[in-house]
Amino acid sequence: MTSSAELALKQARNALYTGQFAQALALTQPLTDAPQVNDSATAMQIASLALTQQGKCEEAENLLHRLLERDPNNAAAWVNLSTTQEAADRIGQAITSLNRALQIDPDRPAAHFNLGLLYVKRLDWARAEQSFARAIELAPERPEPYYQRAEALIRLNRCAEAQRVLQPVLERHPLLALGWSLMGGVYQKLGQMQQALACYRKAQSLAGDPATQAVAHANIATLIKGRDVTLALQHARRAVALQPDFPGVQAILASVLLDDGQSDEAYEAARRERARHGDDPFTLSLLTRISSERCDWRMGVDQLAALKQTLQAENRDAAIYSLIDPFVLLRFPFELAELRRITQARAASAFVPPQPATPAMCAGHVGKPRPQRLRIGYFSADFYNHATMYLMAGLFEAHDQTRFESLGICLGGY
């Protein structure tokens, strides 16, 4: 490498890292066709990244294909091609390119980490977890792969593993809010709400940037909305005030508003989420629910059509179905097979495998014996001479009395 070429490449890298993309392109252009192969390859990769940052993904991809035709075993070029394809929202091709890079050089921790992030975009949590685990093996000192792996494990309902992944990281980095937020997610999955709330509040107190604070407020809102919708609404509004464009915060606000009976404002929040982040299943499910509660059946059918189209268009892990509320779909015509798949995914996401029993706090402690029959309680304001009571009678009669004990709890004044 000549001294002039070396200086130009150094200046181009600095320009790229400082956001001066036009200058990076100007510095690399004389070198992209240089007779020295190494100079040309490096210049082409810097230029491709600068073009990608400028939104010129097609030009960047063409440049990288030229390089790969000449050197198909250039792992760094495959990684950069994946970056360009991801920027163009071609996630499947980006995954293929990264896998090609890892076939050539399997010991690139950043490539495994980025591959995991691509799988997250497709909600393929199982493959994402594997990629993050490999990134941790190759670079155990960095906290980010631990956090991402814990998130994937939570999504897979492998909460005990998520705890084991997070615990040493929290001990090494106790002031990083993201770790506490994820640990809160573990406790929430396990149904340990007080511990979850403590972790979320710890994350909120440590969060230094608006995005992390918004996530903490949104998590608290989701956790407590079932028992204190007023306080949950305060946290949801705070999340939106901090980061109105952050993915998910408008949808969470819409969900809390719905629980508070404010369907008009919930509709506006869900509509903003959809306008900014597209047709994700959770937002469309919310909009479908809102339309039914407002008796706007035409809008509901339109939202349902968009939801079906989204499900058909997505080639992702089945976890996407867990984002949809199956009870909303009962109000509309929906294919039975799809409804069953949504219901099973929703139930699987809520189910946490039994954890080891908590040791007794003192010697001689004896736990309560488990009932021989499963006790089921039904709450209703219509346990009297009412049409609903007559319709429910058949449900009670269908229970196997040897296996279930049915209780009716009246909420009315009759």
Summary of the structure (lengths in Angstrom):
residues: 414
radius of gyration: 26.5
end to end distance: 90.9
largest distance: 94.1
contacts: 1277
relative contact order: 0.04
helix: 69%
strand: 3%
